[in-house]
Structures are given as C-alpha cells and as structure tokens.
Amino acid sequence: MPESRSRIARIPVTRYRNGSFSVGEDVVVKETLFSLFLNNQKFATLVCSPFDLKEMAVGFLCSEGILQKPSDLLNITINADVGQILVEITKESVPEGRFVKRFVTTSSSQGGPSLYFLNNAVNISPISANLEITPREIFFLCDEVEKNSPLFQETGGSHCAALCSRERIIFLYEDIGRHNAVDRVLGRCFLENITVSDKILVFSGRVASEILIKVAKIGVPLIAARSAPTELAVNLAKEIGITIVGFIRKGRLNVYSHENRVIENS
C-alpha cells in the first residue's frame, strides 16, 4: 500500500473562523482519470484515486461480468504515467454494445446497459452462508476500519471498504469513490481466490443497489455500513441472502435483512 503522501495534494485555501478570514493550506485527496482498455479496445474511463489500480480494474471487470473465473484474465498492465490500464482477457471479443465511451465516476455510471442492475442481478447465486456475528464484534470492526483509514483521517474525502473476519481486518482499500473501494475488494478476492462465505464487508458509504450487487458477486454474506441502505438494496438483499447492517454508530445499529446472522452478545 503506498504512503499517504502519494495519495494527497496540498492546496491553498481561505478559511473563515470566528468572524475573520485567513489564508492557509489544506490537504485534499487526489483524483485521476484512467482509460481502461480491454483487448486493445477502450472500454471505460475510470475516475478514481491513483493507487491499487490492478485490484480496482479487475474488480470493475468482475462486476461488469467480463471476468468470471481466474482463467479469463491473461494479463494486466498499468501505465500510470499516461493514465492507461491495459487488460488482456481470453474472450476473443466482447459484444459491441459493451464498448461505450462512458465515465465511471465516484457515485454513478452512465451510458452502458451492462451497468443496469437487473442485467447484473440475473447472474448472482443465492448466498446461504452460516455466518453469525454479534453487535459487539460489528462495532469493534467498524472502529478498527475507521482507525485504519489514513486517507479519510487526513482529508475527509474518501470512502473505505474492508474485508474482515469476525475478529480482524483482512485487507482494506480507500478511494474517492465508494464503488471503486468495493471494486478493489472484489478484485483482490478474485486475484487471490479468497473464500468469503465467513467474511464481512465493512463499508463507509450508502448501500445502494449497485453496491449490494457488487457485494453479492463477491459472495460476502454480510455488509456492515455506517450509512443507510436504499429500499431496492434491501429488497435485493432479502432475495439474494445478504445481511445488511446500517446506521452503525457507537452502541447502536439497524439490521435490514436476514437478521438471523446478527446474534446476541455473549
């Protein structure tokens, strides 16, 4: 994981405090555009934080349904200096309609039917994991994730997604975009063939349907988020078999689906 110096920029700022202005310096998160090429054809423009790009690109292609098994991926090359990610896959071609000039931004995606949630949801298998976790364990994991999110601590401008066991953080990714952070987790799980049926995803953002679908494609049975879910995400979670825990604050949380996985503190 790169040092935080490569993730941030210092910019001039005018502050207003207690009735007066002053000029100083502020720390902000970096944001970069990368062109993603699939078998030498431009597939998407990703707007993201400029690090952990291999995991993000692989996770994005998994969530798009392009990568479904490890043998689908032949090679990936990151050309950070020119803002390019070059991915080679075994499929000779991808349907022409998938190659659309679009931006995949920090909060939404436009221009491609492959990003429409119903098309994504049809390829998801129901999750029937026997994971159980207590509220005390959820609070502990959320506190640990917050403590170990240096980009957010320094700038307040990033989201975080962490794959956890009941006892600890396994790995954690930050990005300007909540979708990108989850894609990095998805990519790492894909690349390292990680078993996730007994894992939890701790997430800083809102749980909307597209986030829920990404989590379902990983196969994680429980997502614990500081923010709220949407109605559609909750309905999908009930159908797919995912537990959504939201509005996690000190000493309180809400369980929106498959509440049997959240058990009494021992």
N, C-alpha and C positions, 0 to 999 in steps of 0.2 A: 504494500500500500504506500503511495507516495507521501512525502511530507506535506503538511498543510500549506507550506509556502508556495507549492506549485498549484494549489487549488484556489488561491485567493488573489485579490488585487487590492492595492491601496489607492484611494481616490480622494480628491479634495471634497470637502463638504462644509456647508454653512449650517451651524447649529443655532437653535433658539432655546435658551434655557433661562428660566426665572426673569423673563422680561427683557432679555438682551440677546443680540446676535454675536456669534464668534465664528471664525474660520479655522478649520482643522482638517483632520484626515480620518477617513473611515475605511473599514475593511469590508469588502464585498466579495461574494462568490463569483468565480469565473464561469462564463457561459460561452460555448463554442458550437459551431455548426460542422457536422461531418457528413460527407456524402457516402452512403453505403452502396457498394456495387456488388451485384450478385452475378457470378459468372460473366464478368465484364460488362454487365448492363446496370445502369443506375436504377436502384430500387427505391431509395428513400433518402431524405435529408433529415438527420437526427440532430436535434438541439439538446445539448447535454453538457454536463461537467466533463472536462477533458482528461479523464483518467479511467482506469478499469474498462477500457473500450472493448476488449475482446469479450469479456463476460456480458457486457451490455448488448453488443451486436448479436452474439449467439442467442441470448435470451430473447431479444426482439424477434429474431427469425423463428425461434421456437413458438413464441406467442402468435406469430403470423401463420403458423402451420407449415412453414417451409422446412424446418428441421424437426424431424420426429424421432430419429434414433441416431446414435453416435456415428454410424457409418454414412449418414447423409452428408456429413461435413468432411471435406477434403483438406481445406487449408484456409487460414485467415491471416491477412497481413494488415497491420496498422501503419499508415503513413501519416503520422500526426502533423508533420510539417506542412503538408498540403491539404490536410483535412479530409483524408480518404480512408475508408475501411473496405478492403477487398476480400470478398468471401467466395470461395470455390465450393460448390456442392456437387453431389453425384448426379442429381437430376439434370438431364440434358437441357430442359427448358422449363420455365415457369409460365403458366398461362399469361398471354399478353396483357390482359386487363390488370394483372397484378403489378406490372411495371408502370407506375403512375408517378408523375412528379408531384410530390407532396411533402409537407413538413410534418414531422412527428415531434410535437412540441412538449412542453413541460406538463400540460394538462389535457391536451386533446389531440386528435389526429383527424385529418381531412383528406378527402379525395379518393379513397380506395375502398371498394366494397369488402375487401378482406378484413378490414378493421371493424366491420359491423358486428355487434356482439352475438347476434343469432347465428351467423355463419361460424363464429368461433366456438360457440357453445355446443354445437352438434357433435363435435369430436371429443368431448370430455366424458370420461368414465366416472360413474358414481364413486364417491370416497366412503369407505366403511371402516376406517381405522378405529382401533380401540383406545386411542389416546385419552388419558384423563389428566387434568391439571387443576390445582387449587387457586383460588383468588390470590393467596399469599405468593405463590410462585409466579403468577402473572405480574403482580406489582413489582416483584424483585426483577424480573426480566426487563420490564419497561424502564425501571430505574437504571439498570445496567446499560441498556441501549442508549438512554439519554446521556449518561456519563461518558460513553464511548463514541460519541458523535462529534468529533472535534470541529468539523466544518460548520455544523449548526451552532455549536457553542461559540465559535469565533465570529460568525457572520449573521446568524439567524436566517439565512437564506437558502437552506437546503432541506430535503426530505431524507428519510432514512428507512431502510428495510433490512431486517436481520433475521437470519435463520437460527433458531435456538432449539436446544433440548429443554427439558423441564428445569435443568439446573444451571445452564450457562449459554452464552452467545457462542455459536459455532463460527459464523462469519457475519460481517456487517458491511453494507455499502451505503454511501451517501451520494446524492445527486441533486441538481436544481429541480429535477422533475420526479414526482412520485412514481410515474410509470417506469422511468429509467432505473430508479433504485430497485424496483421489483424485478425488472428485466435482468439486472445484474445477478440477483439471487437465482433466477431461473437459469441463466447462462452457466453459472458456477455449478449448479446441481446437474445440468446436462453434461458439462465437460468432465466432471469428476464422478458421474454416475452415483450420486448421493441418494441413499434411502431416506425418504422424508415422511413415511407414514407415522412416525413417532415424533415429528418435529412441529414447531410453532413458528409462524412468521410474525414478528413484531414490526409494526408499521407506524410511521408518523402521520400519515395523511388520511384523507377521507376514503372510505371503502365504497367506491362506485362499481358498477357492473364490470367495467373493463379490468379493474384491479382484481375483482373477485375471480374473473375468468383466468387471469394470469396465474393466480394462486392455485386454482383448480388444475391448470395444466402442469404445474409443478407436482401436484398431488398432496400438498400440505393440508392436513385436516382442520387446522385452527389458525385464524388470523386475529391478532390482538392489536388494536389500533387506538391511538389517542383520540381520534376524531370519530365522526358519525358514519354509519353506512347509509346508502340510499335504499329506497323501497325495492327497486329492481334487484340490487345486490343481495338483499336479504331473501327475496323470493327465490333467486337462483341458488343461493347457499342452501336453502331448505331442500331444494330439488337435488342438488349435487351431493350434499352430505358434508358441507363445511360449517364449522362453528365460527360465527363472527362475535367477537367481544369488542365493544367500542366504548367511547367516552371514559377511557381509563384515567382516573385521577387518584390521588392519594386516598386509599381506603374505600374507593367506590368504582364500579364498572357496570356495564349493561351487557347481557348476553342475548343476542338477537335470533340465533338459530342453533339447533342441535345442542341445547343447554345441558344434555346429559354428560358432556365431556368436561364441564366445569363442576367440580365436586367440592364438598365441604373441606375447610382447612382441617388438617389432622392435629 
